[in-house]
Amino acid sequence: MEAFARLTSNGRVTIPVAVRNALGIRPGDDVHFRVEEGVVLLARTVEALESAGSMNLPSHEAPRS
């Protein structure tokens, strides 16, 4: 499946309805973004957590000031 969207000046992208439907994403759901070799992968957070052992997730350190 392919879908296209435009980035707003606020850095927001609306996930196309076909993609939301394919992933079962509903308003209020959390999603996980991962960038690999210049490609962004998007998953429902529940599915991302289920496969967390197979993902190299960044550490959750507090930002330094």
Backbone atoms as SQL, in Angstrom:
CREATE TABLE atoms (id INTEGER PRIMARY KEY, chain TEXT, resi INTEGER, resn TEXT, atom TEXT, x REAL, y REAL, z REAL);
INSERT INTO atoms VALUES
  (1, 'A', 1, 'MET', 'N', 0.851, -1.169, 0.000),
  (2, 'A', 1, 'MET', 'CA', 0.000, 0.000, 0.000),
  (3, 'A', 1, 'MET', 'C', 0.895, 1.230, 0.000),
  (4, 'A', 2, 'GLU', 'N', 0.493, 2.237, -0.727),
  (5, 'A', 2, 'GLU', 'CA', 1.156, 3.530, -0.718),
  (6, 'A', 2, 'GLU', 'C', 0.136, 4.591, -0.388),
  (7, 'A', 3, 'ALA', 'N', 0.572, 5.599, 0.332),
  (8, 'A', 3, 'ALA', 'CA', -0.279, 6.737, 0.640),
  (9, 'A', 3, 'ALA', 'C', 0.623, 7.948, 0.775),
  (10, 'A', 4, 'PHE', 'N', 0.071, 9.112, 0.549),
  (11, 'A', 4, 'PHE', 'CA', 0.853, 10.338, 0.598),
  (12, 'A', 4, 'PHE', 'C', 0.179, 11.336, 1.525),
  (13, 'A', 5, 'ALA', 'N', 0.990, 12.166, 2.165),
  (14, 'A', 5, 'ALA', 'CA', 0.493, 13.212, 3.045),
  (15, 'A', 5, 'ALA', 'C', 1.466, 14.380, 2.969),
  (16, 'A', 6, 'ARG', 'N', 1.031, 15.520, 3.467),
  (17, 'A', 6, 'ARG', 'CA', 1.862, 16.712, 3.455),
  (18, 'A', 6, 'ARG', 'C', 2.179, 17.124, 4.891),
  (19, 'A', 7, 'LEU', 'N', 3.416, 17.514, 5.122),
  (20, 'A', 7, 'LEU', 'CA', 3.854, 18.000, 6.420),
  (21, 'A', 7, 'LEU', 'C', 3.439, 19.457, 6.562),
  (22, 'A', 8, 'THR', 'N', 2.778, 19.793, 7.676),
  (23, 'A', 8, 'THR', 'CA', 2.364, 21.176, 7.903),
  (24, 'A', 8, 'THR', 'C', 3.527, 21.982, 8.470),
  (25, 'A', 9, 'SER', 'N', 3.349, 23.283, 8.543),
  (26, 'A', 9, 'SER', 'CA', 4.388, 24.151, 9.106),
  (27, 'A', 9, 'SER', 'C', 4.607, 23.867, 10.595),
  (28, 'A', 10, 'ASN', 'N', 3.647, 23.215, 11.232),
  (29, 'A', 10, 'ASN', 'CA', 3.780, 22.825, 12.641),
  (30, 'A', 10, 'ASN', 'C', 4.421, 21.454, 12.805),
  (31, 'A', 11, 'GLY', 'N', 4.829, 20.823, 11.710),
  (32, 'A', 11, 'GLY', 'CA', 5.461, 19.508, 11.780),
  (33, 'A', 11, 'GLY', 'C', 4.479, 18.368, 11.921),
  (34, 'A', 12, 'ARG', 'N', 3.227, 18.600, 11.555),
  (35, 'A', 12, 'ARG', 'CA', 2.200, 17.568, 11.679),
  (36, 'A', 12, 'ARG', 'C', 1.891, 16.928, 10.329),
  (37, 'A', 13, 'VAL', 'N', 1.552, 15.652, 10.399),
  (38, 'A', 13, 'VAL', 'CA', 1.128, 14.899, 9.219),
  (39, 'A', 13, 'VAL', 'C', -0.141, 14.169, 9.595),
  (40, 'A', 14, 'THR', 'N', -1.159, 14.245, 8.762),
  (41, 'A', 14, 'THR', 'CA', -2.361, 13.450, 8.966),
  (42, 'A', 14, 'THR', 'C', -2.119, 12.075, 8.360),
  (43, 'A', 15, 'ILE', 'N', -2.298, 11.045, 9.164),
  (44, 'A', 15, 'ILE', 'CA', -2.139, 9.681, 8.654),
  (45, 'A', 15, 'ILE', 'C', -3.349, 9.386, 7.788),
  (46, 'A', 16, 'PRO', 'N', -3.128, 9.066, 6.514),
  (47, 'A', 16, 'PRO', 'CA', -4.262, 8.815, 5.614),
  (48, 'A', 16, 'PRO', 'C', -5.188, 7.722, 6.146),
  (49, 'A', 17, 'VAL', 'N', -6.478, 7.874, 5.869),
  (50, 'A', 17, 'VAL', 'CA', -7.490, 6.957, 6.390),
  (51, 'A', 17, 'VAL', 'C', -7.199, 5.507, 5.989),
  (52, 'A', 18, 'ALA', 'N', -6.695, 5.267, 4.792),
  (53, 'A', 18, 'ALA', 'CA', -6.395, 3.894, 4.368),
  (54, 'A', 18, 'ALA', 'C', -5.306, 3.279, 5.248),
  (55, 'A', 19, 'VAL', 'N', -4.323, 4.084, 5.639),
  (56, 'A', 19, 'VAL', 'CA', -3.249, 3.594, 6.509),
  (57, 'A', 19, 'VAL', 'C', -3.792, 3.364, 7.915),
  (58, 'A', 20, 'ARG', 'N', -4.588, 4.305, 8.427),
  (59, 'A', 20, 'ARG', 'CA', -5.200, 4.122, 9.752),
  (60, 'A', 20, 'ARG', 'C', -6.030, 2.856, 9.800),
  (61, 'A', 21, 'ASN', 'N', -6.817, 2.636, 8.766),
  (62, 'A', 21, 'ASN', 'CA', -7.652, 1.429, 8.719),
  (63, 'A', 21, 'ASN', 'C', -6.804, 0.164, 8.658),
  (64, 'A', 22, 'ALA', 'N', -5.756, 0.181, 7.842),
  (65, 'A', 22, 'ALA', 'CA', -4.901, -0.999, 7.693),
  (66, 'A', 22, 'ALA', 'C', -4.202, -1.354, 9.003),
  (67, 'A', 23, 'LEU', 'N', -3.855, -0.339, 9.801),
  (68, 'A', 23, 'LEU', 'CA', -3.159, -0.576, 11.067),
  (69, 'A', 23, 'LEU', 'C', -4.103, -0.665, 12.250),
  (70, 'A', 24, 'GLY', 'N', -5.379, -0.365, 12.032),
  (71, 'A', 24, 'GLY', 'CA', -6.338, -0.386, 13.127),
  (72, 'A', 24, 'GLY', 'C', -6.134, 0.754, 14.105),
  (73, 'A', 25, 'ILE', 'N', -5.632, 1.878, 13.610),
  (74, 'A', 25, 'ILE', 'CA', -5.366, 3.045, 14.460),
  (75, 'A', 25, 'ILE', 'C', -6.640, 3.868, 14.578),
  (76, 'A', 26, 'ARG', 'N', -6.963, 4.232, 15.811),
  (77, 'A', 26, 'ARG', 'CA', -8.149, 5.039, 16.086),
  (78, 'A', 26, 'ARG', 'C', -7.730, 6.296, 16.849),
  (79, 'A', 27, 'PRO', 'N', -8.578, 7.329, 16.868),
  (80, 'A', 27, 'PRO', 'CA', -8.252, 8.532, 17.634),
  (81, 'A', 27, 'PRO', 'C', -7.916, 8.184, 19.084),
  (82, 'A', 28, 'GLY', 'N', -6.844, 8.766, 19.581),
  (83, 'A', 28, 'GLY', 'CA', -6.401, 8.514, 20.948),
  (84, 'A', 28, 'GLY', 'C', -5.371, 7.407, 21.076),
  (85, 'A', 29, 'ASP', 'N', -5.182, 6.593, 20.015),
  (86, 'A', 29, 'ASP', 'CA', -4.168, 5.535, 20.051),
  (87, 'A', 29, 'ASP', 'C', -2.773, 6.149, 20.000),
  (88, 'A', 30, 'ASP', 'N', -1.824, 5.479, 20.622),
  (89, 'A', 30, 'ASP', 'CA', -0.423, 5.872, 20.525),
  (90, 'A', 30, 'ASP', 'C', 0.217, 5.104, 19.378),
  (91, 'A', 31, 'VAL', 'N', 1.186, 5.729, 18.720),
  (92, 'A', 31, 'VAL', 'CA', 1.906, 5.080, 17.630),
  (93, 'A', 31, 'VAL', 'C', 3.404, 5.186, 17.896),
  (94, 'A', 32, 'HIS', 'N', 4.152, 4.327, 17.260),
  (95, 'A', 32, 'HIS', 'CA', 5.602, 4.266, 17.393),
  (96, 'A', 32, 'HIS', 'C', 6.210, 4.537, 16.024),
  (97, 'A', 33, 'PHE', 'N', 7.172, 5.474, 15.979),
  (98, 'A', 33, 'PHE', 'CA', 7.904, 5.760, 14.750),
  (99, 'A', 33, 'PHE', 'C', 9.316, 5.222, 14.900),
  (100, 'A', 34, 'ARG', 'N', 9.825, 4.638, 13.831),
  (101, 'A', 34, 'ARG', 'CA', 11.209, 4.181, 13.797),
  (102, 'A', 34, 'ARG', 'C', 11.765, 4.529, 12.430),
  (103, 'A', 35, 'VAL', 'N', 12.987, 5.041, 12.389),
  (104, 'A', 35, 'VAL', 'CA', 13.632, 5.387, 11.122),
  (105, 'A', 35, 'VAL', 'C', 14.746, 4.390, 10.865),
  (106, 'A', 36, 'GLU', 'N', 14.691, 3.758, 9.696),
  (107, 'A', 36, 'GLU', 'CA', 15.713, 2.799, 9.280),
  (108, 'A', 36, 'GLU', 'C', 16.135, 3.131, 7.869),
  (109, 'A', 37, 'GLU', 'N', 17.403, 3.451, 7.706),
  (110, 'A', 37, 'GLU', 'CA', 17.964, 3.707, 6.390),
  (111, 'A', 37, 'GLU', 'C', 17.121, 4.688, 5.580),
  (112, 'A', 38, 'GLY', 'N', 16.707, 5.774, 6.215),
  (113, 'A', 38, 'GLY', 'CA', 15.955, 6.818, 5.521),
  (114, 'A', 38, 'GLY', 'C', 14.487, 6.521, 5.316),
  (115, 'A', 39, 'VAL', 'N', 13.980, 5.447, 5.908),
  (116, 'A', 39, 'VAL', 'CA', 12.575, 5.067, 5.773),
  (117, 'A', 39, 'VAL', 'C', 11.935, 5.103, 7.149),
  (118, 'A', 40, 'VAL', 'N', 10.746, 5.696, 7.247),
  (119, 'A', 40, 'VAL', 'CA', 10.024, 5.754, 8.519),
  (120, 'A', 40, 'VAL', 'C', 9.047, 4.590, 8.596),
  (121, 'A', 41, 'LEU', 'N', 9.111, 3.861, 9.705),
  (122, 'A', 41, 'LEU', 'CA', 8.170, 2.776, 9.968),
  (123, 'A', 41, 'LEU', 'C', 7.212, 3.248, 11.049),
  (124, 'A', 42, 'LEU', 'N', 5.950, 2.975, 10.867),
  (125, 'A', 42, 'LEU', 'CA', 4.915, 3.387, 11.807),
  (126, 'A', 42, 'LEU', 'C', 4.164, 2.153, 12.267),
  (127, 'A', 43, 'ALA', 'N', 3.974, 2.017, 13.584),
  (128, 'A', 43, 'ALA', 'CA', 3.238, 0.875, 14.123),
  (129, 'A', 43, 'ALA', 'C', 2.378, 1.340, 15.279),
  (130, 'A', 44, 'ARG', 'N', 1.275, 0.642, 15.499),
  (131, 'A', 44, 'ARG', 'CA', 0.501, 0.884, 16.721),
  (132, 'A', 44, 'ARG', 'C', 1.422, 0.568, 17.885),
  (133, 'A', 45, 'THR', 'N', 1.357, 1.331, 18.954),
  (134, 'A', 45, 'THR', 'CA', 2.250, 1.132, 20.093),
  (135, 'A', 45, 'THR', 'C', 2.120, -0.271, 20.657),
  (136, 'A', 46, 'VAL', 'N', 0.916, -0.817, 20.737),
  (137, 'A', 46, 'VAL', 'CA', 0.723, -2.168, 21.266),
  (138, 'A', 46, 'VAL', 'C', 1.536, -3.162, 20.450),
  (139, 'A', 47, 'GLU', 'N', 1.470, -3.068, 19.123),
  (140, 'A', 47, 'GLU', 'CA', 2.219, -3.985, 18.270),
  (141, 'A', 47, 'GLU', 'C', 3.716, -3.747, 18.392),
  (142, 'A', 48, 'ALA', 'N', 4.114, -2.477, 18.541),
  (143, 'A', 48, 'ALA', 'CA', 5.533, -2.172, 18.698),
  (144, 'A', 48, 'ALA', 'C', 6.059, -2.774, 19.990),
  (145, 'A', 49, 'LEU', 'N', 5.283, -2.697, 21.068),
  (146, 'A', 49, 'LEU', 'CA', 5.728, -3.247, 22.341),
  (147, 'A', 49, 'LEU', 'C', 5.791, -4.768, 22.305),
  (148, 'A', 50, 'GLU', 'N', 4.870, -5.395, 21.576),
  (149, 'A', 50, 'GLU', 'CA', 4.884, -6.854, 21.471),
  (150, 'A', 50, 'GLU', 'C', 6.138, -7.356, 20.777),
  (151, 'A', 51, 'SER', 'N', 6.667, -6.572, 19.842),
  (152, 'A', 51, 'SER', 'CA', 7.867, -6.988, 19.113),
  (153, 'A', 51, 'SER', 'C', 9.107, -6.248, 19.608),
  (154, 'A', 52, 'ALA', 'N', 9.043, -5.669, 20.795),
  (155, 'A', 52, 'ALA', 'CA', 10.143, -4.856, 21.317),
  (156, 'A', 52, 'ALA', 'C', 11.452, -5.633, 21.400),
  (157, 'A', 53, 'GLY', 'N', 11.397, -6.905, 21.646),
  (158, 'A', 53, 'GLY', 'CA', 12.616, -7.681, 21.725),
  (159, 'A', 53, 'GLY', 'C', 13.357, -7.751, 20.407),
  (160, 'A', 54, 'SER', 'N', 12.662, -7.541, 19.304),
  (161, 'A', 54, 'SER', 'CA', 13.307, -7.605, 18.001),
  (162, 'A', 54, 'SER', 'C', 13.658, -6.229, 17.454),
  (163, 'A', 55, 'MET', 'N', 13.358, -5.161, 18.231),
  (164, 'A', 55, 'MET', 'CA', 13.640, -3.800, 17.785),
  (165, 'A', 55, 'MET', 'C', 14.777, -3.211, 18.602),
  (166, 'A', 56, 'ASN', 'N', 15.587, -2.390, 17.962),
  (167, 'A', 56, 'ASN', 'CA', 16.592, -1.617, 18.671),
  (168, 'A', 56, 'ASN', 'C', 15.965, -0.271, 19.006),
  (169, 'A', 57, 'LEU', 'N', 15.366, -0.181, 20.198),
  (170, 'A', 57, 'LEU', 'CA', 14.691, 1.041, 20.618),
  (171, 'A', 57, 'LEU', 'C', 15.684, 1.954, 21.314),
  (172, 'A', 58, 'PRO', 'N', 15.528, 3.272, 21.150),
  (173, 'A', 58, 'PRO', 'CA', 16.417, 4.197, 21.850),
  (174, 'A', 58, 'PRO', 'C', 16.147, 4.146, 23.349),
  (175, 'A', 59, 'SER', 'N', 17.186, 4.487, 24.126),
  (176, 'A', 59, 'SER', 'CA', 16.998, 4.509, 25.578),
  (177, 'A', 59, 'SER', 'C', 16.065, 5.660, 25.933),
  (178, 'A', 60, 'HIS', 'N', 15.430, 5.560, 27.085),
  (179, 'A', 60, 'HIS', 'CA', 14.479, 6.575, 27.506),
  (180, 'A', 60, 'HIS', 'C', 15.105, 7.491, 28.550),
  (181, 'A', 61, 'GLU', 'N', 16.286, 8.019, 28.240),
  (182, 'A', 61, 'GLU', 'CA', 16.962, 8.917, 29.166),
  (183, 'A', 61, 'GLU', 'C', 16.303, 10.279, 29.106),
  (184, 'A', 62, 'ALA', 'N', 16.314, 10.969, 30.225),
  (185, 'A', 62, 'ALA', 'CA', 15.762, 12.327, 30.262),
  (186, 'A', 62, 'ALA', 'C', 16.664, 13.249, 29.457),
  (187, 'A', 63, 'PRO', 'N', 16.060, 14.195, 28.719),
  (188, 'A', 63, 'PRO', 'CA', 16.872, 15.130, 27.938),
  (189, 'A', 63, 'PRO', 'C', 17.764, 15.959, 28.857),
  (190, 'A', 64, 'ARG', 'N', 18.964, 16.231, 28.382),
  (191, 'A', 64, 'ARG', 'CA', 19.897, 17.053, 29.161),
  (192, 'A', 64, 'ARG', 'C', 19.730, 18.504, 28.777),
  (193, 'A', 65, 'SER', 'N', 19.852, 19.374, 29.782),
  (194, 'A', 65, 'SER', 'CA', 19.706, 20.807, 29.479),
  (195, 'A', 65, 'SER', 'C', 21.036, 21.498, 29.368);
